[in-house]
Amino acid sequence: CNAFNIPIVTLVDVPGFLPGVGQEHGGIIRHGAKLLFAYAEATVPKVTVITRKAYGGAYDVMSSKHLRGDCNYAWSGAEVAVMGAKGAVEIIFRGKDVEQNTAEYQQRFANPMVCAQRGFVDDIIEPEETRRILCDDLRLLRNKKMDVHKRKHSNIPL
């Protein structure tokens, strides 16, 4: 994308990285590190829309504000959290009243309003507004110039 100045539009729907030996042997950490590096080093316009779920480290890797994303949005029904509501409730309340506490947790934390209040997304949008907003942002960012450190190259995680 940097070589040809192609903007990056990311549609996020990730339930997170699945823990386990199989994932580790499959190289989830190595591949995730490469994706993280690519997003972090890209100097082209980066626009992100969280469509459904954005949990944990997978959310951070997918062009979040923490990786210098230019514009980040969440659909009104999106969930942005460290982990899913049911898993979080089972840990926090140690398996007591899981259904009731899950509903309360979802209402309180598993919605885009919390991350919007913290500045992790620029706006909460409706799905039918997505195309117009993406086009407006890409038009606005068309001539984006980013100062980069003078160096020969970075060290990509292999």
C-alpha positions as CSV (number, residue, x, y, z in Angstrom):
1,C,0.0,0.0,0.0
2,N,2.8,2.4,0.8
3,A,4.6,1.7,-2.5
4,F,1.6,2.7,-4.6
5,N,-0.2,5.0,-2.1
6,I,-3.2,2.8,-1.8
7,P,-5.4,3.7,1.2
8,I,-6.4,1.0,3.7
9,V,-10.0,0.5,4.5
10,T,-10.5,-2.1,7.3
11,L,-13.8,-3.7,8.2
12,V,-13.4,-5.2,11.6
13,D,-15.3,-8.3,12.9
14,V,-12.9,-10.3,15.1
15,P,-13.9,-12.2,18.2
16,G,-10.2,-12.2,19.2
17,F,-7.3,-14.5,19.0
18,L,-8.2,-18.0,20.1
19,P,-5.9,-19.2,22.8
20,G,-4.4,-22.7,22.5
21,V,-1.4,-24.8,21.6
22,G,-2.8,-25.4,18.1
23,Q,-3.0,-21.7,17.4
24,E,0.5,-21.2,18.8
25,H,2.0,-24.0,16.7
26,G,0.2,-22.5,13.7
27,G,2.1,-19.3,14.2
28,I,-0.7,-17.0,15.4
29,I,1.8,-14.8,17.3
30,R,4.2,-14.6,14.3
31,H,1.4,-13.8,11.8
32,G,-0.3,-11.3,14.2
33,A,3.0,-9.5,14.7
34,K,3.4,-9.1,10.9
35,L,-0.1,-7.7,10.6
36,L,0.5,-5.4,13.5
37,F,3.8,-4.2,12.0
38,A,2.2,-3.6,8.6
39,Y,-0.6,-1.4,10.0
40,A,1.8,0.5,12.3
41,E,4.3,1.3,9.5
42,A,1.8,2.2,6.8
43,T,1.8,5.9,6.1
44,V,-1.2,5.9,3.7
45,P,-4.8,6.9,4.8
46,K,-6.2,4.3,7.2
47,V,-10.0,4.2,7.8
48,T,-11.5,1.5,10.0
49,V,-15.1,0.5,10.6
50,I,-16.0,-1.9,13.4
51,T,-19.0,-3.8,12.1
52,R,-19.7,-6.3,14.9
53,K,-17.2,-7.6,17.3
54,A,-13.7,-6.2,18.2
55,Y,-12.2,-8.1,21.1
56,G,-8.9,-8.0,22.8
57,G,-5.6,-7.9,20.9
58,A,-7.3,-8.7,17.6
59,Y,-9.0,-5.3,17.9
60,D,-5.7,-3.5,18.5
61,V,-4.0,-5.2,15.5
62,M,-6.8,-4.2,13.1
63,S,-5.8,-0.6,12.5
64,S,-7.1,0.8,15.7
65,K,-6.5,4.4,16.9
66,H,-3.5,3.0,18.9
67,L,-1.9,2.2,15.6
68,R,-2.3,5.7,14.1
69,G,-5.6,4.9,12.3
70,D,-6.8,8.2,10.7
71,C,-10.6,7.6,11.1
72,N,-12.2,4.9,13.2
73,Y,-15.9,4.2,13.3
74,A,-18.2,1.7,14.9
75,W,-21.6,0.6,13.8
76,S,-24.3,1.2,16.5
77,G,-24.6,-2.6,17.2
78,A,-20.8,-3.2,17.5
79,E,-19.1,-4.6,20.6
80,V,-15.7,-3.4,21.6
81,A,-14.2,-5.0,24.7
82,V,-11.3,-7.0,26.1
83,M,-13.3,-10.2,25.7
84,G,-16.8,-11.4,25.1
85,A,-19.5,-10.7,27.7
86,K,-20.1,-14.3,28.7
87,G,-16.5,-15.0,29.2
88,A,-15.9,-11.8,31.2
89,V,-18.9,-12.5,33.4
90,E,-17.8,-16.0,34.2
91,I,-14.5,-14.6,35.3
92,I,-15.7,-11.6,37.2
93,F,-18.7,-13.2,39.0
94,R,-17.1,-16.7,39.2
95,G,-20.1,-18.4,37.4
96,K,-22.9,-16.9,39.6
97,D,-26.0,-15.7,37.9
98,V,-24.3,-15.8,34.5
99,E,-27.3,-15.0,32.4
100,Q,-28.5,-12.0,34.4
101,N,-24.9,-10.6,34.8
102,T,-24.2,-11.2,31.1
103,A,-27.2,-9.0,30.1
104,E,-26.1,-6.3,32.5
105,Y,-22.5,-6.5,31.3
106,Q,-23.5,-6.2,27.7
107,Q,-25.7,-3.2,28.3
108,R,-23.1,-1.5,30.4
109,F,-19.8,-2.3,28.6
110,A,-20.2,-4.3,25.3
111,N,-21.3,-1.4,23.2
112,P,-19.5,1.2,21.1
113,M,-20.4,4.1,23.4
114,V,-17.7,3.2,26.0
115,C,-14.9,3.2,23.4
116,A,-16.3,6.4,21.8
117,Q,-16.2,8.2,25.2
118,R,-12.5,7.1,25.6
119,G,-11.7,8.3,22.1
120,F,-11.0,4.9,20.5
121,V,-13.5,5.6,17.8
122,D,-14.4,8.9,16.1
123,D,-18.1,8.3,15.7
124,I,-20.8,5.7,16.0
125,I,-22.5,5.3,12.7
126,E,-25.4,3.4,11.2
127,P,-24.6,0.8,8.6
128,E,-26.4,2.6,5.8
129,E,-24.1,5.7,6.3
130,T,-20.9,3.7,5.9
131,R,-20.3,4.2,2.2
132,R,-20.8,7.9,2.3
133,I,-18.6,8.4,5.3
134,L,-15.8,6.2,3.9
135,C,-15.9,8.2,0.6
136,D,-15.8,11.5,2.4
137,D,-12.9,10.4,4.6
138,L,-10.9,9.0,1.7
139,R,-11.5,12.3,-0.2
140,L,-10.3,14.3,2.8
141,L,-7.2,12.1,3.3
142,R,-6.3,11.9,-0.4
143,N,-3.3,14.1,0.0
144,K,-2.2,12.8,3.4
145,K,1.5,13.3,4.1
146,M,3.1,11.8,7.1
147,D,6.6,12.6,8.4
148,V,8.6,9.4,8.8
149,H,11.8,8.9,10.6
150,K,14.9,9.0,8.4
151,R,16.1,5.4,8.4
152,K,16.9,2.8,5.9
153,H,14.3,0.3,7.0
154,S,12.5,-1.2,10.0
155,N,12.9,-4.7,11.4
156,I,9.8,-6.7,10.5
157,P,9.1,-9.5,12.9
158,L,9.9,-12.8,11.1
